[in-house]
Each structure stands twice: as C-alpha cells, then as structure tokens.
Amino acid sequence: MNLDHEVVKDLYPLYMEEELSPTVNKAVDEHLQECEGCRNSYETGEGFYDSLKEIEKPKAPESMDEKLLLRLKLNRLKWVALILTGIILTMIMTDYKNERENLFRAVSDYFGTQRYLPNHLGVIKDKDHSDLRNIEEGILQLSEDRFAMEEHFNFIEKGRLEDTDYYLSMDTASFLTMIEMMQFRYDQGMWSETDEAAYKAIQENFKDLSEAATKEYRKMHHGYSSYLELVDVKELEQFYEHMNELISSYNTFHKLPDQLKPLSERALKRRIALALNIPKLKSIDLKKESPLNDDAYTFRFSVSGKFEGTIYGMSGQIREIQSQYSTLSDAPLMSKEKAEEKAKGYFEKIYGRSANGFELVPLGFNYNVNSDDTRFKVYSYNLVPVVDGYKLYTPFESGFFLHIDARTGELNSFVHNRHVPSFEELDQTNSLIRVSKESLNKKGLDVKDTVIIYSALTGTFELVYMVPSIEDFQDGKFYSAKNGKEDRIYVHDR
C-alpha cells in the first residue's frame, strides 16, 4: 500500500496512539523507511502541533462589537451567580425559620406541661386522693417536651447544652420513687421535718422552673425578634441540677442536699490508698464522673497502671476495684485457708471494719468471672455483714464480691453492692425487737426471717421481718421489728 506524504502526516496522531489497523500501520512504517522527511517529522513532531497551538492561544476581541458581547456575557454570569447565591441564602433562611418555629412550638409545649405539674403535687399529702398517675404522666411528658426542644436547638444552644452537667435531664424513675416514698411515709404517720422540707423544696424548684420557662415562652413569642432569641439553657439547667441533687439525697440517705457534705478528693485518695496499700497519694488519679453516667459525686480512679475503679464521694465507699494484671502460670494454688485469710484482710481494708462483723462465704473458683485461659484462677467470695447475729439482706440476691489470685493471693477485683450506700452506720442498727413475729402472723401475715435491710423509708439500717414468698420489689415484704409497720428496702435504680 503506497501512501502520500500528506496522508502520512494526517495519520500521525493515530499512529502515535497505536490506533491504526495493522495493514495501515505497516504501510506507514514502509513509507517512513523510504521517506527521510516524514521520518524526521515523526521523530521530532515538528509541524504537527502548530494548528493546535494556534487554537489554544486566546484572541482578544479586536472590534467594539466583540468587546460589548464579552461584557454582556460577563454581566450575565454575574447575575446568574447572584441569583444562585440568593436562592441558597433563601433556602438557608427558610430552613432556619422553620427550625425556630418548631422550637417555638416545643417551648410552648414545655411551658404548658411544667405549668400544671405543681398542681398535682398536693396528692402526696392527700389520703383521699392517693393516685400518683397524673404526676407520673406529667413528668414523662415534660421529659418528652425537653427532648423536642433539644431537637430544634441551633448550634449555639447545643454548644451550651454540652457544657451542662445534667443536660436538662431529670432522673424521672428516681423522682417517682421519691414521691412514692413521701406519700407512703405520710400515710404511715412517719412524716418528718425532712419530708416537709423536701416537699417544699420540690414546690420551690418547680416555681423556679415556671419562672424560667415563662421567660423562654415570652422570648419565643415576641414577633420577628423571636427568631434571633436563644434559649437560656443554663437557667433551665438550674432546675434539673437542684432536683437531681434533692432526689439523690432524699432517696439514698433520707436527707436534704445541704445536710450532706461530700468528702474532699484528698480524703478519697486516703481511703483508696488504705484499701490498696498505696504508699503515695500522688500515684492515685481521680476523675469525676458525669452524673449522666453514674451517681453524682462518683469518681473514677486509677493507681499507676495497677488498679482502677470507682469511689462514691458522698460516703467514701469504694464501689469497684479491678486489677490491671493477672498471673497466668502453672504454679501451685494457694490453700483455701490462706486464701480466706487474704480475703478477710482485703475486706477489712476496703471497709475499714473488723472481719468479725462479716460472714465470709466462699464461692469456689472464678465465680461470675470469665477467661479464655484455663490457667486463670481466682478464689471468689461473697461478704455478708452481720450485726448481733442478724444478717444484712440485699435485694435481688446481690452481694459484695471479692476475687483474689489463687496463686499469688493478690487482689483481682472487688464489687460493692450498690443497694447499700455504705456500712458507716451498720453497727448502729437497733436490734431490739419490740413487736414479735407471732403478733404479726396473727394479723394474717406470713413473716418468717428476721434480717437487717437498708431502708428506703428511713435511709438507715433497720431490723425487719421478711416474707420470703413476696418479691423484693413488691409491697408487703418487710415489716419493722420495732413498730410492726411495713418497711421498704432501698433499691439503687441507676
């Protein structure tokens, strides 16, 4: 196949991209062998890109008409950009307007719900109308309204919400437990100055909330200026802070918040150091837990990478200890007798009291502890406090568990029963029986066991008779050995 010089030049781009058919490609190669000029052009590329270079060079408009057309095009692009910017801004403003209007409605609902809640609190001290359903429904509705408000907060309000301790949240389950205990105490003739003060504190807190919510309602219903207003998150937070502190102190200790004083961090470190034989306090790190994650005044601690755990700042009770290492070997196991002595020693240091007031219950190896390594062995124990021969009963078969390394005797882990805040006043339990078991059974009760419980009614340890056939969370299970009246066991519900 014979090709002309011009044809060979036109085929240059396809030749370089290897897109020619084999026959044509062969013909081009034959031509290049014979024609030195085409061969040089193919090797240098000279002459092939001149037209492309001319196309790439922008030409300035030469005539007045061309300049006017170019200016019109630029102006048109500017207007298009302005229109698009306006559309985007309109969409943003519309979305913001809709979100704020949703917030206005949520604030209105929140305002309306809290407004009528105090009217239902009187049922606590009204024997003729003892139904707490309206309070329960109102508190749950207030929580839902609060979530609706948060959903429509802007980024500034959400940022301020992140800086709060309670996140505008109330422990509703514990609040309902509180008013139930208050009502029960009133009906049983147990109403005290503490109850009255707590009752008035609830009313005062709701009054403060009403004032804060009214301000927010007015801000959000004040014409166009309302779109620029922000919810005062910190002012609303004060209600939740005061209520949660009142709920915790009343339910746990049957006291008011100002009657309790948390221990200093240094005092807490001393307790940890004593329990774990730590020579220097500076090796103990404390970090306060968020009240959303645990009880208020709960601290998480760590000890030089050896141990970590939690301690309750209000009572100084160590709640959890976990060793950061364990021995995995085939060394011989420690004898049971020696292990029990070790366990008693740990319990004495953790609780700061003699082991004579405990009943140590061996639970064998690895009780409720899992490990993939068969060499992992711990002796497990449960602690049962005893006062004057009466055992401390805890709800739901929970206990005070300790595990020690079966080979070295080192502490592996410890868990305090949260249904008992601390043992501080356990020795002060009044074990005097004034009402006999028989007299209660004559009234149709079926009391059998005599035990000590941490009472939800008094916030102290009480000697009671127990009906074993009734569940811990049901009414009528415990009756005071002091006055024969029904008692309630404290249940930590977080």
Buried (B, 14 or more C-beta within 10 A) or exposed (E): EEBEEEEBBEBBEBBEEEEBEEEBBEBBEEBBEEBEEBBEBBEEEEEBEEEEEEEEEEEEEEEEEEEEEEEEEEEEEEEEEEEEEEEEEEEEEEEEEEBBBBBBEBBBBBBEBBBEBBEBBEBBBEEEEEEBEBBBEBBEBBBEBBEBBBEBBEEEBEEBBEEBBBBBBBBBEBBBBBBBBBBBBBEEEBBEEBBEBBBEBBEEBBEBBBEBBEBBBEBBEEEEEBBEBEBBBEBBBBBBBBBBBBBBBBBBBBBBBEEBEBBEBEEBBBBBBEBBEBEEEEBBEBEBBEBEEBBBBBBBBBBEEBBBBBBBBBBBBBBBBBBEEBBEEEEEEBEEEEBBBBBBBBBBBBBBBEBEBBEBEBBEBBBEBEEEEEEBBBBBBBBBBBBEEBBBBBBEEBBBBBBBBBBBBBBBBBBBBBBBBBBBBBEEBBBEBEBEBEEBBEEEBEBEBBBBBBBBBBBBBBBBBBBEEEEBEEEEBBBBBBEBBBBBBBBBEE
